[in-house]
């Protein structure tokens, strides 16, 4: 199966062999779809009963408020899932998903996962266990997003985001997941004001940056804003 190397690294299939994954895909009626950058995958208000597995590219999850302002909630990278919480909750989607790059996505039917069949029932317990771990991880990400929304200061938001990325990458030098526009949307701040603040942080010797590459020069000083 194409993209098996990517699928084997997906947390949902942890502990399953490539042969097991192929069996599961058959039973869950997996369907592969291709999207160009900017294509809408699902709209807010859609009824979703499938889980998306990104094997190439990246997916943006966003929400538009009543005044038309878009807030990026998260980016789904290669090897990650989206739509699982909404599918299991059996509610209309409150968010829109968009291909943030040319993407290949497998969709599996959540109803098939809930109701086991004779072909892959031995794997269902493992799938459900893995899914619970995935959802728990997503909950932590959502909590962090809420924390950013509660922060009032621009520097506080930027410092927290950069320190979080440094921990994730285990290095003071890292590539940000977002471009400048997307980062402003994610932190719920004005892009121009954010760019000015980044410039001030650079001039004060806190960070260096070029495009999406960032290097924290003074970790302790940056921590003081968190």
N, C-alpha and C positions, 0 to 999 in steps of 0.2 A: 504494500500500500504506500502511495506517495505521501511524504511528510511524516512517515513513521518515526523518524529520528526526533521530530518536534513533538509528536504525540506522546512518545515514551517519556518525555520530560514534563508533561502536564501533570499537575498535582492530583487531578481527578483520577488519573490512571496509575498512581503510585502503587507499586507492588504487583502490577499486572505485566505479563510478558507481551511482546508484539503480537503473538498469536491470540492471546486473550483479548487484546484491544481490538483486533480484527473481528473476533466473535462478538464482542460487545457492540461494535459499530453496526454490525449486521442486525443485531437484535434491537438496537435503539434507533434503527432506520436513519442513520447519519446521512446528511446531505451536504455536499461541498458547494460553496458559492464564492464568486470572485467579485471584488469591488474596487473601483478606481478611487484615488484620493478625492475626498469631498463628497462621495456618494453617501446618501442616507441609507442606513441599514434598517433601523426601526424608528418610528415616529412616537412622540409622546401621545398617549391615548390608544396605542395599539394593544391588542390582546396578544400576549406572548406566551407560548407554551413550548418554547425551545430554548436550549442553552447553546450559546455560541462559544466555539473554541478557536482562538486565533492561532493559526499556524504560520502566517506570514503577514507582516505589516503591523498596524496599530489601530486601535479603535478609541475614539473620543466619546465619552459619556457626558452629556450636557443637559442643562435645563434652562428654559427661557421664562423669565417672570412676566407679570402682567404688563409691564412697561416695555417689554421687548428686549431686555438686557439678558444676554446669555452668560451663564456661569458654567464653567467646566468643572465637573465633579471629580473626574478621574480619567486617566488614560489606561487602556487595556493593552498590554504589550504581548508580543508573540509568546505563546505558551500559557496564556491566561484565559480565564472564562469571563463571560458576561451574560446577564439575563437570568442567572440561576435563581436569585432571590425573588424576582418578579414572577418567574414561572411557577415556583413552588407556592408562592402566595396566591396565585391565580387572580391577579388584579391587573387592571389596565396600566400600562407603563407610564410613569410620571416623567420619564426622561427620553431624550433622543440619542441614538447612537449613530455615529458618523465615521467613515473610514478616514483616519488621519494620515494614511499612506495607502498605496496600492496594497490590497489585503486579500488573503485567502482564509476563509472561515468555514469550519465544519459546524453544522447544527445538528443537535441530537434532541429527540422528543422526550420531554420530562415525564410524560405519562408512561412511556415505555420503561423509564428508569424506576418509577414507583411500583409498577406491576411487573413482577418477574416472569420470565418465560423459561421453558425447559432447556433452552440452548445456553443461556448465560446466567442462570439463577445462582450458580456457585460464586459468581463475581459480584452479585448485587450488594451483598453485605459490605464488601470492600469498597464499592462505588459510593454507597451511602456514607460510610465512615469517612472516606476522602472528601466527599461533598461537605460534610459538617466542618471539616478542617478548613476548606476553602471559604465557606461562609463566615467562619470565625475570623479568618484573616481579613476578609472584606469589611467586617464590622470594625476592626481596628483601624483600617484605612478611613472609614467613614467618620470615626471618632476624631481622627486627626484633622479631617476636613472641617468638622464642626469647630474644632479648636481654632483653626485659622480664621473662620468667620467671626469668632468671638473676640479675636485680637483686634485692637483698635489702631495701633501704630503701624505705619508702613515698615519701619525698620524691624519692629518686633516680628512681623510676619516673615520678612525676608531672612532674618537671622535664624528663626526657627526652621524655616524650610531648608536653608543651607546646612544647618547643623544636622538635620534629619538625613539629608542626602549624604553628608560626610559619614554618618554612622552606617547607612545602607551600603555605601561603597567601601567602607573601612579605609578611607583615605580623605585628606583635606582637599584633594584635587578630584574633580568628577565632572561628568557631562550631565547637564540638567535634562530631565525627561521632556520638558516643555520648551517651546520657543518663547520669545519675549511676549507676544500677544497672548499665547495660551497660558503662560505663567500668571499674567495679570488677571486673566479670567479666573484661573484656579484660586488665586489668593483674594479675588473679589476686590481688586484695586484698579485705579486708573493707570493705563500703560505709560503715559508720559510722566506721571508723577513717580511711578516705579523706576523708570529709566534714570530720572534725576537722582533718586535716592541711591540707586546702584552706583552712580557716578560719585556721589559724596562718600559712600562706603569705600570705594576704590581710592579716592583722594586722601582719605583718612588712614589708609594703609591696612584696612581690615580684610580686603579681598583683592584679587585680580580676576579679570574675566575677559573672555573673547568669545563673542557669539554665545553658544550654549556651554562653553567650558568655563569652569569656575575653580579658583584656588583660594582657600581660606588662609590668609597670612597670619592672622592673630586670633587663634581659637578662643582664648580666654576672654578677649575683649568682645568677641561676637557672642559668647555665652552670656555675657552680662546683659544683653538685650533680650534674652529668651525668658 
